[in-house]
Amino acid sequence: MRSLTFKLLGPLTVEADGEPVPLGGLRQRTVLAALLLSAGTPVPVDVLIETVWGGAPPVTARNQIAVCINSLRRIFRDAVGDDRLIVTGHRNYALVPGRHGIDVNVLDQLVSRARKLAGAEEHAGAAECFRQALALWNGTALEGLSEGGLEAARARLTELWLDVSEEHAGLLLRLGQHRSVVSQMTTVVEKWPLREQARLHLMAALRGSGRRASALEVYRSGRRIFIEEIGAEPGPALQELHQSILRDLAAAERPERGAAVSSAAPTAPPAQLPAPAAAFTCRAQEVAELDRLLDAAKGAVPLAVAVISGTSGVGKTALAVYWSNRVARHFPDGQLFVDMRGHDGHEPPVTPMRALDRCLRALGVPSVDIPEDLDGRSALYRSVLDGKRVLVLLDNVRSVSQVLPLIPGGGLSCVVITGRDSFDRLAGDYATMKLGLQPLDFEQSHRMLAAVAGPAYTEARADHAARLVELCGGLPLALRIVGASLIAKPYGSVELVVRRLEDRRRRLDVLSPHEGGVRGGIWNSYRELPAEAARLFRLLGLLPVEDFASWVGAALLDVCQERAEDLLERLVEAQLLDIGPGASGMPPRFSLHSLLRLFAWERGMAEELPEERQAALGRAFRAWLTLADRGHEQLRGPGHVAALREWAGKKQPHWFTAEEPWSDPMTWFESERQAMADLIGQWRDTDHQGHPWELVVRMVPLFETHGHLDAWRAVADTALQVARASGDTDGAGAMLSSLGTLEIYQRNYPRARSLLLEAKSTLEPGGNARTRATVLRNLALCARFSGELDEARLLCRQAIDCFEQADDRTGRSHATGLLAQIELERGENTLGISLIREAIATGQGSSSLRVEAQNIYRLAEALLREGEAQEAEQTGHDVVVLSRAEADRLGEAHGLRVCGEAQWRQQRTEQARASLDQALQAAVEVGDTFLQARVHLDLACATALRQDPVQARAYAEFALSRLRGLSSPHWEQRAEGLYRFLAWIKPDTPVSPVELVRLLDGSAPPGDRTA
């Protein structure tokens, strides 16, 4: 489902999934801006009038506002199918964004998070949030809109931009990114010369960049402006910084002992690179990216810096060393290598002072000439490298601060950095190439193992070799360890290694020889985590899911979602967690690499008490269950399933969030489908508390709409086993009913009837009325399909009574619609149409578009029976629109089919074929054999009207072959009658729609040509 993005931080624009949406004239845009600035809050009509016209509105102002609102609703409906964005109240309007985004809201969230991180001394994270916030601006806020009512909002947003710019600059100064601050604050000071904080930051940045004279000029020009415009001297902070810079200049002019540096040079350039790995392979794309640094090192662009980041064992050092050796000849003045030991389990990190000492000595600087302070050493290092072509490889770096003093000042050298940090801070001051290494894919892993292990691997059985690659998770370190093991122990085999790796309690033992390897690398990152982040990592390892949203972390830890997001970001920064985009309109998804998840599981089993593990997993399950309940309620209406047992009469926990399902419930269900299925699958082998069947019944709208029938069967079977094992008759009955419904979807009516009868006998008398009603309704469906219309009518009326007892309007509407269809098939057209209209009226306001679409479809079929083909066609189009709004391909197929039938009845055969071809494609996608047969019967009729009985007969024959396996005698008889009729007539024989309608209704014998 498409979503809108509203942008106020510049000219007012609206985009639908990145495509611009035309908004109309200035007045309409002004009204929209006023609503957006108060999104979610009613805006009185009088306020909108004042915003648009100021103090002189026309007499028709209220009507003109209403016209603007209607136009905006039409624009949004045409763009994304949403006409509920603007809600009408009593003399007011409100824009309720729902799944749609507003840049001002995103701005507020980023600024709040940045200030919180800054308060916690997490300067790099705060600076990044401020950077993202500033990137939202695209000029002056509300640019191009009328003054008056919006001027105050424009001024407030401009002031916020200035505040954020200054706060961002202050953090960048703390991080040493002086050049970025100079560029940023120069613009602010030029346009707003009286902003003292901006001038202060600009002077400090110029001073930090070695441009003290420029800093003094900024002070002098500012002092002149202050005196001329406000009659005052600059503030104390500016004056103090001015005096400090003057003292720097005075000190620099005094001669210092030992200032001269020996010009002695080494006898040969340093060549410190380690040897590359013998079997390095599979990083051709990354090597090609690094080759671009050679152009930069020629001085055509600023200093060439590459950052290779990624999790432990992903091959950062191997890639850096391989490439550095490959291009060493391009750096004739030497190659420096320093292992910074940023994540070493035995040695502390190398300090910048110590690293500079080693580099200066390697470059030939005598010990006596190496300064004792960090700034002096760094300056000397830059001086020595000035004009030289030197490759500097800084391996295993912990943080930016560890390497900043080791970055040369010129553009002829090249620096390659490896580490687990993303080193975003470098991007502000240097032209940084960032390579985030990912695990190898299957083919790459296969090639690497073949290169390392040789015949010991390549001659193994294909299934064993594939499983070995899978268990290593594409991690080069794991692949090398396994390959070395196969070489070292020729008496072993790939099959034996696979058996050892498949035991998850031993897998990391195999991959971590001599207390190192995979486990050792992960441990070095894990041990540096704050306690709360480490606990979250452990608990995530206990979850059986592949990926998850941030609210899962909140539930596991029992903290608010904002805190969970901060901790998850910390894990991402530590390269212990991956982050990727969510589905359209959904938040990002987090995931653990398989070996990282295994390590986290080990720590969870070792460090968490059993009751703590149980409680955390219980909270996570309840979070999924509660959000699924909210999403199901929005899709099917309240009261459609039994209330959750665990939440009866209880308050929602503080970590609960309900935003995601409300914005787009079907997309949310699809995002969480695999996670919920994995969670339910875990119940069979554990003693978790909770009732997985409650989650299954809330997933049914997803299974029905998107056709995930195999997934439906798997989770329902598991939940049925759990319910039976615990003696939960309500749960067992619900799952038998769900499996019976699934068989109906697969047109296996005898099996469906058997499961539903078992569900009916399992449910205790006086038990769950909703489940009993659903069972009775679906038994009525089975009876109808088998031609037992009297029994179907009786069962359907019993179902309606049960739905009414359960106060389930949606269920009652659906069952009434089914009863209407049964009465129509019994020949009671007037009663059937009356019941359909009653079903539609009952379902209004239930929020279940699917049930509404089903009832409207039944109305279309009833109209066809009454001979109202034109009205039936329009009604069928309504079904298609509603189904597409829910991404319901099955409902769309039914709607297209009834449109096609209405069209051939009107002898519009070309349009009929187009509609039916689309219907057939959708029916094939969802695997509905019966619907495919119905479409082929309609195609046969449309083709017969074109006087092509041979092709028409082929369509009818196909339909008949499908219907013979579905236990539907009345439709099978109709298909046989149509087939015999088409076999009887000759080519070019005209056929009337009336004849074909009578054949399909079963009211004319084959060969009867009477009208």
BADREN-809663 format. One line per 3 residues: for each residue x, y, z of C-alpha. Coordinates in steps of 0.2 Angstrom, whole numbers. Each point is the difference from the previous one (the first is absolute). Layout:
residues N
X,Y,Z | ...
This chain:
residues 1011
0,0,0 | 7,17,-5 | 3,13,13
3,19,-1 | 14,11,7 | -4,18,4
14,12,0 | -1,17,8 | 19,4,3
1,9,-17 | -13,2,-13 | -16,-10,5
1,-16,-10 | -9,-17,1 | 7,-16,-7
-8,-17,-2 | 14,-13,1 | 12,13,-6
-11,6,-15 | -6,19,2 | -18,3,3
-8,16,-8 | -8,10,14 | -10,14,-10
1,18,4 | 7,11,14 | -16,0,10
-1,-19,0 | 18,-1,5 | -2,12,14
-14,-10,7 | 10,-16,-1 | 15,8,8
-11,6,15 | -7,-17,2 | 17,-8,-1
7,11,13 | -13,-6,12 | -1,-18,-6
-11,-11,11 | -8,15,8 | -16,8,-6
2,17,-8 | -15,12,1 | -7,6,-16
2,18,7 | 19,-3,2 | 1,-6,-18
-9,15,-6 | 12,12,10 | 15,-10,-7
-6,2,-18 | -7,18,-1 | 6,8,16
-12,13,7 | -10,2,-16 | -8,-16,-6
-14,0,-13 | -18,-4,4 | 2,-18,-8
16,-4,10 | -8,-15,9 | -6,-7,-16
17,3,-8 | 9,-9,14 | -12,-15,-2
4,0,-19 | 18,-1,4 | -2,-14,12
-10,-10,-13 | 13,3,-13 | 14,-6,12
-10,-16,4 | -2,-4,-18 | 18,3,-4
5,-11,14 | -12,-14,-5 | 6,1,-18
18,-1,6 | 0,-14,13 | -18,-5,1
-3,8,17 | -14,12,2 | 0,-1,19
15,11,3 | -10,16,4 | -14,-3,13
-14,12,2 | -5,5,17 | -12,13,8
5,16,-9 | 18,-7,-2 | 11,-11,-10
14,-11,5 | 14,-9,-11 | 3,-17,8
16,-6,-8 | -1,-18,4 | 12,-10,-11
6,16,-9 | 15,10,5 | 3,19,4
18,7,0 | -3,11,15 | -5,-15,10
16,-9,-5 | 10,16,4 | -7,1,18
4,-19,3 | 18,2,-7 | 3,16,10
-7,-8,16 | 11,-15,-2 | 15,10,-4
-2,11,16 | -2,-16,10 | 16,-8,-7
10,16,3 | -6,1,18 | 7,-18,2
17,5,-8 | -3,-10,-15 | 6,14,-12
2,-10,-16 | -18,-7,1 | -7,17,4
9,8,-14 | -6,-13,-12 | -18,3,5
2,19,-2 | 8,-3,-17 | -16,-10,-5
-11,14,7 | 9,14,-10 | -1,-11,-16
-19,1,1 | 0,19,-4 | -1,5,-19
0,19,2 | -10,11,11 | -15,-9,8
-17,3,-8 | 9,10,-14 | -12,7,-13
-16,-1,11 | -9,16,6 | 5,10,15
-11,4,14 | -6,-15,9 | 15,-11,-5
14,13,4 | 1,-5,18 | 2,-18,-5
13,5,-13 | 10,10,13 | -1,-14,13
7,-13,-12 | 14,12,-6 | 5,3,18
0,-19,3 | 11,-2,-15 | 12,13,7
0,-9,17 | 3,-17,-7 | 14,6,-12
9,8,15 | -2,-15,11 | 6,-11,-14
15,11,-3 | 4,-1,19 | 0,-19,-1
11,0,-15 | 13,11,8 | 0,-13,15
3,-14,-13 | 14,10,-9 | -9,3,-16
5,18,-2 | -1,2,-19 | -18,-6,0
-4,14,13 | 9,13,-10 | -11,-3,-15
-16,-2,10 | 2,15,11 | 7,12,-13
-17,0,-8 | -9,3,16 | 11,14,5
-2,9,-16 | -19,-1,0 | -3,3,19
15,10,5 | -6,3,18 | -1,-19,4
14,0,13 | 0,-19,2 | 3,-3,-19
14,13,0 | 8,-8,15 | -1,-18,-9
8,8,-16 | 14,8,10 | 4,-16,9
-1,-11,-16 | 12,12,-9 | 12,0,14
-1,-19,0 | 4,-1,-18 | 16,11,2
-9,16,-7 | 3,11,15 | 1,16,-10
-17,-4,-8 | -7,-3,17 | 5,17,6
-7,8,-15 | -17,-8,4 | 1,7,17
4,18,-6 | -13,0,-13 | -13,-6,13
5,13,13 | -2,14,-13 | -18,-7,-4
-5,-2,18 | 6,18,4 | -9,8,-15
-16,-10,1 | -4,-3,19 | 13,12,8
9,-14,10 | 16,-9,0 | 0,-19,-4
-4,-12,15 | 13,-7,12 | 2,-16,-9
5,8,-16 | 11,12,9 | 9,-14,9
2,-11,-16 | 7,16,-8 | 13,2,14
5,-18,0 | 4,0,-19 | 10,16,3
10,-9,13 | 3,-15,-12 | 7,12,-13
12,8,13 | 6,-17,5 | 3,-6,-18
11,15,-3 | 12,-4,14 | 15,-12,-5
-1,-17,8 | 15,-11,4 | 1,-15,-11
-12,7,-13 | 11,-6,-14 | -3,-18,-6
14,-11,-7 | -2,-3,-18 | 8,-17,1
-9,-12,-11 | -1,-19,1 | 11,-10,-11
-15,-8,-8 | -19,3,0 | -10,-10,13
-8,-16,-7 | -10,-6,15 | -15,-9,-9
-4,-17,6 | -1,-14,-13 | -17,-2,-8
-10,-16,4 | 4,-14,-12 | -18,-4,-4
-7,17,-1 | -15,1,-12 | -18,6,-3
2,18,4 | 2,6,-18 | -13,14,1
8,7,16 | 17,-1,-8 | -6,10,-15
-7,13,12 | 16,2,9 | 10,2,-17
-9,17,-1 | 11,6,14 | 15,-1,-12
-7,15,-10 | -3,10,16 | 18,-4,6
6,9,-16 | -5,16,8 | -15,3,-11
-12,0,15 | 2,2,19 | 10,-12,10
-6,-18,-4 | -7,-9,15 | -9,-17,0
-9,-7,14 | -4,-19,0 | -12,-5,14
-10,-15,5 | -3,-13,13 | 13,-11,7
7,-13,-12 | -8,8,-15 | 18,2,-8
4,18,2 | 18,-2,3 | 2,-13,-14
-8,12,-13 | 11,15,6 | 16,-10,0
-3,-8,-17 | -4,16,-8 | 14,9,8
13,-12,-6 | -9,0,-17 | 3,19,-2
16,2,10 | 10,5,-15 | -10,15,-3
7,7,17 | 19,1,-2 | 3,10,16
-6,-15,10 | -14,-10,8 | -4,2,19
-10,-13,10 | -6,2,17 | -11,-13,10
-9,12,11 | -7,-14,11 | -17,8,2
-8,-17,4 | 14,-11,6 | -4,-12,14
17,0,7 | 8,17,-3 | -6,18,3
-4,11,-15 | 15,9,-7 | 0,19,4
2,13,-14 | 16,5,9 | 8,-17,-1
-6,-3,-18 | 7,17,-5 | 17,-5,8
1,-16,-10 | -5,9,-17 | 12,14,3
14,-12,4 | -4,-10,-16 | 0,16,-10
18,3,6 | -3,14,13 | 14,-2,14
-7,-3,18 | 7,16,6 | -11,10,-13
-16,-8,5 | -11,12,10 | -7,-6,17
-17,7,-2 | -14,-7,-12 | -3,16,-10
19,2,-3 | 2,-18,-6 | -15,1,-11
6,16,-8 | 17,-7,-3 | -8,-16,-8
-10,11,-12 | 16,10,-4 | 10,-15,-4
-13,-8,-11 | -3,17,-9 | 2,-3,-19
4,-19,2 | -10,-15,-6 | -2,-11,15
-13,-13,3 | -6,-1,18 | -10,-15,6
-7,2,17 | -8,-17,5 | -12,-4,14
-4,18,5 | -11,2,15 | -6,18,-3
3,16,-11 | 9,9,14 | 13,-14,0
5,3,-18 | -4,19,-3 | 18,5,4
7,-13,-12 | -9,7,-15 | 12,9,-12
-3,18,-5 | 3,-1,-19 | -9,-9,-14
14,-11,-7 | 0,-13,13 | -14,-13,3
-7,-6,17 | -10,-17,2 | -9,-3,17
-8,-16,6 | -11,-1,15 | -17,-4,7
-5,18,1 | -8,9,-15 | 12,15,2
-14,12,-5 | 9,14,8 | 14,0,-13
-12,4,-14 | -2,18,5 | 19,4,-2
6,-13,-13 | -6,-7,-17 | -3,-17,8
-4,-16,-9 | -11,-11,11 | 0,-19,-3
-12,-10,12 | 5,-18,-3 | -14,-13,1
1,-19,2 | 3,-9,-17 | -14,-7,-9
-2,-19,-4 | 10,0,-16 | 14,11,7
1,-11,16 | 1,-16,-11 | 14,8,-10
10,5,16 | -2,-17,8 | 6,-8,-16
15,11,-1 | 5,-3,19 | -4,-19,1
2,-6,-17 | -5,-18,-4 | -5,-3,18
-14,11,-4 | -3,0,-18 | -2,-19,-1
-13,-1,14 | -18,-4,-4 | -9,15,-6
-13,0,14 | 13,-1,14 | 11,14,-8
-16,11,-2 | -5,-3,18 | 18,4,6
0,17,-9 | -17,4,8 | 6,-4,17
15,12,-2 | -13,14,-3 | 11,8,-14
13,6,13 | 18,-1,-8 | 8,-4,17
-12,-15,3 | 3,-6,-18 | 19,1,2
0,-9,17 | -11,-14,-7 | 11,-1,-16
16,-1,11 | -8,-14,10 | -4,-10,-15
18,1,-6 | 8,-3,17 | -11,-16,3
-1,-9,-16 | -7,-15,9 | -16,10,3
-13,5,-12 | -12,14,-5 | -14,-11,6
8,-1,18 | 3,19,1 | -18,3,-5
-6,-12,14 | 11,10,13 | -6,17,-7
-18,-5,0 | 0,-2,19 | -2,18,5
8,-3,17 | 16,-5,-8 | 0,11,-16
10,14,7 | 12,-12,8 | 4,-7,-17
2,18,-7 | 10,7,15 | 16,-10,1
13,5,14 | -13,12,8 | 0,11,-15
-9,-1,-16 | -18,5,-2 | -4,0,18
15,9,5 | -3,14,-12 | -18,2,5
4,0,18 | 12,15,-2 | -15,10,-6
-12,-7,12 | 10,3,16 | 2,19,-5
-19,2,0 | -9,10,14 | -9,-12,12
-18,4,-7 | 6,-2,-18 | 8,-16,3
-15,-7,9 | -11,5,-15 | 12,-9,-12
-1,-16,11 | -19,0,0 | -1,3,-19
10,-16,-2 | -14,-9,9 | -13,5,-13
-3,-12,-14 | -3,14,-13 | 10,5,-15
-3,19,2 | -11,12,11 | -5,18,3
6,10,15 | -15,-3,10 | 5,-18,2
16,6,9 | -11,11,12 | -11,-15,4
15,-11,3 | 9,12,12 | -16,7,7
5,18,-4 | -8,14,-10 | 2,-1,-19
11,16,-1 | 13,-8,12 | -1,-17,-10
4,10,-16 | 15,8,8 | 7,-17,6
-4,-8,-17 | 10,14,-9 | 14,-4,12
0,-18,-5 | 0,5,-18 | 15,12,3
9,-15,8 | -3,-10,-16 | -10,-13,10
-17,4,-8 | -5,4,-18 | -13,13,-5
-10,1,-16 | -15,9,-7 | -17,-6,5
-15,-2,-12 | -8,16,-7 | -5,11,15
7,-12,13 | 15,3,11 | 17,-8,-3
3,-18,4 | 15,-7,10 | 8,-17,-2
14,-11,7 | 12,-9,-10 | -2,-19,3
16,-2,9 | -2,16,10 | -18,-6,5
8,-16,6 | 13,9,10 | -14,11,8
-10,-16,4 | 15,-8,8 | 2,16,11
-19,0,4 | 0,-18,6 | 16,3,10
-4,18,8 | -19,0,1 | -10,-9,13
-13,-12,-7 | -15,10,7 | 8,16,-8
1,-8,-17 | -18,-6,2 | -6,17,5
9,9,-14 | -7,-12,-14 | -17,1,8
0,19,-2 | 6,-1,-18 | -14,-12,-4
-13,11,8 | 7,15,-10 | -3,-9,-16
-17,-7,6 | -6,17,5 | 6,9,-15
-8,-14,-11 | -16,2,10 | 0,19,-4
4,-3,-19 | -14,-14,-1 | -13,12,8
4,13,-13 | -2,-12,-14 | -15,-10,6
-8,11,13 | -1,-1,18 | -7,-16,8
4,-11,-15 | 11,-12,11 | 0,-4,18
8,13,12 | 18,-4,5 | 0,-11,16
16,8,7 | -5,18,-2 | -18,-1,8
-2,14,12 | 19,4,-1 | 9,17,-4
11,0,-15 | 18,-1,5 | 11,16,-2
10,-8,-14 | -15,-3,-11 | -2,9,-16
-15,0,-12 | 5,11,-14 | 6,-12,-13
-15,-11,-3 | -12,16,0 | 10,8,-14
-1,-15,-12 | -6,-16,8 | 2,-11,-15
18,6,-3 | 4,-3,18 | -7,-17,0
11,-4,-15 | 15,7,8 | -2,-10,15
-7,-16,-8 | 16,-10,0 | 5,6,18
-17,-5,7 | 1,-17,-9 | 17,-4,7
-6,5,17 | -15,-11,-1 | 11,-14,-6
11,1,16 | -15,-4,11 | 0,-19,-5
17,-3,8 | -1,11,15 | -10,4,15
-4,18,-4 | -15,8,8 | -14,7,-11
-12,-6,-13 | 7,0,-18 | -17,-4,-7
-5,18,5 | 14,7,-12 | -5,-12,-14
-18,6,-1 | 6,18,-1 | 11,-5,-14
-14,-7,-11 | -4,17,-9 | 18,-1,-7
-1,-18,-5 | -16,3,-9 | 5,16,-9
17,-5,-5 | -2,-18,-3 | 12,-7,13
-9,-16,1 | 15,-11,4 | 6,12,14
-18,0,7 | -1,-19,1 | 17,-1,8
-4,12,14 | -17,-7,3 | 6,-18,1
13,6,13 | -13,10,10 | -12,-15,0
13,-12,7 | 4,13,14 | -18,2,4
-4,-18,1 | 16,-4,10 | -6,13,13
-18,-5,0 | -6,17,-7 | -17,-5,-9
-3,18,-6 | 17,1,-8 | -2,-18,-8
-17,5,-7 | 6,16,-7 | 15,-8,-9
-11,-14,-7 | -12,13,-6 | 15,10,-7
6,-16,-9 | -17,-3,-7 | -1,17,-7
17,-2,-8 | -7,-16,-8 | -15,10,-7
13,12,-8 | 8,-14,-8 | -17,-7,-6
2,-16,10 | -18,0,7 | -1,-18,6
16,2,11 | -6,17,5 | -17,-7,6
9,-14,10 | 11,13,9 | -14,12,3
-11,-14,8 | 15,-5,11 | 1,18,5
-18,1,4 | 1,-15,11 | 16,6,9
-7,17,5 | -9,-1,17 | -18,5,1
-1,18,5 | 18,2,-5 | 6,13,-13
-15,6,-10 | 10,8,-13 | 10,-16,-4
-17,-10,0 | -7,13,-12 | 14,-1,-12
0,-19,0 | -19,0,-4 | 2,13,-14
14,-10,-8 | -10,-16,1 | -14,9,-9
13,4,-13 | 5,-18,-2 | -19,-5,-1
-3,14,-13 | 14,-6,-11 | -6,-18,0
-17,6,-5 | -8,-4,17 | -9,17,0
-13,-3,13 | 13,-6,13 | 11,15,-5
-14,12,4 | -3,-8,17 | 18,0,5
2,18,-6 | -15,6,10 | 8,-9,16
16,9,-4 | -9,17,-1 | -8,-3,17
17,-4,8 | 9,15,-8 | -14,11,7
2,-8,17 | 19,4,-1 | -4,18,-5
11,-3,-16 | -7,12,-13 | 13,-5,-13
-4,-18,2 | -18,2,-1 | 1,11,-16
11,-14,-8 | -12,-14,5 | -15,10,-6
8,3,-16 | 3,-19,-2 | -18,-3,4
-5,12,-13 | 10,-10,-13 | -8,-16,6
-17,7,-2 | 5,7,-18 | 5,-18,-5
-16,-7,7 | -9,12,-12 | -6,12,13
7,16,-9 | -10,13,9 | 4,-7,17
18,-2,-5 | 2,18,-5 | -8,6,15
12,-10,11 | 15,6,-9 | -5,18,3
-3,-4,18 | 17,-8,1 | 8,16,-8
-9,11,13 | 5,-11,14 | 18,1,-5
1,18,-2 | 12,8,13 | 8,-17,4
16,5,-9 | 1,-17,-9 | 2,5,-18
2,-18,-5 | -17,-5,7 | -7,15,-8
7,-5,-17 | -6,-17,2 | -18,6,3
1,12,-14 | 6,-14,-11 | -15,-10,5
-11,15,-5 | 8,0,-17 | -4,-18,-3
-18,3,6 | -2,14,-12 | 6,-12,-14
-13,-12,5 | -13,15,-2 | 7,4,-17
7,16,5 | 17,-2,-8 | 5,18,-1
-3,3,18 | 9,-16,4 | 15,5,-9
1,17,10 | -2,-10,16 | 14,-12,-6
11,15,-2 | -3,5,18 | 5,-17,5
17,2,-9 | 3,17,7 | -3,-6,18
11,-15,-2 | 14,9,-8 | 0,12,15
3,-15,11 | 12,-8,-12 | -12,-15,-1
4,-9,-16 | -14,-13,3 | -13,13,2
6,10,-15 | -1,-16,-10 | -18,-3,5
-4,18,-4 | 8,-1,-17 | -9,-16,-4
-17,7,4 | 4,15,-11 | 5,-11,-14
-16,-10,1 | -10,16,0 | 9,6,-15
-2,-15,-11 | -19,0,5 | 0,17,-8
9,-7,-15 | 16,11,4 | 11,-15,-3
17,9,-2 | -2,8,16 | -6,-16,8
15,-9,-6 | 11,14,7 | -8,-1,17
0,-19,1 | 18,-2,-5 | 4,11,15
-11,-10,11 | 8,-16,-6 | 18,7,3
-5,4,18 | -9,-16,3 | 15,-10,-5
11,11,11 | -11,-5,15 | -2,-18,-5
-19,0,0 | -4,-14,-12 | -19,2,1
1,19,-4 | 11,-5,-15 | -13,-12,-6
-14,14,2 | 11,12,-10 | 3,-13,-14
-19,-3,-1 | -2,19,-2 | 14,0,-14
-10,-14,-8 | -15,11,-1 | 9,15,-6
8,-10,-14 | -16,-8,-5 | -8,17,-3
15,4,-12 | -6,-16,-10 | 15,-10,5
-7,-16,7 | 16,-10,-1 | 10,11,11
-15,3,11 | -2,-19,2 | 19,-1,5
-4,12,14 | -15,-9,6 | 10,-17,-1
13,8,11 | -13,6,13 | -8,-17,0
17,-9,4 | 3,12,15 | -18,-2,7
0,-19,-1 | 13,-1,14 | -9,13,12
-16,-10,5 | -12,14,-6 | -13,-10,-10
-11,15,-5 | 14,10,-8 | 7,-16,-8
-18,-2,-8 | 0,17,-6 | 17,-1,-8
-5,-17,-8 | -16,9,-7 | 10,14,-7
13,-12,-8 | -13,-10,-8 | -8,15,-7
16,7,-7 | 4,-17,-8 | -18,0,-8
1,17,-9 | 10,3,-16 | 13,13,-3
-6,17,-5 | -17,-4,8 | -7,15,9
-3,-2,19 | -9,11,11 | 5,5,18
-18,-6,6 | 4,-18,-5 | 17,0,9
-8,7,16 | -13,-13,0 | 13,-14,-2
11,7,14 | -16,3,11 | -4,-19,-3
-17,5,-7 | 2,-6,-18 | 3,-17,-6
15,-2,-13 | -5,4,-17 | -15,10,5
1,16,-12 | -17,8,6 | 1,17,7
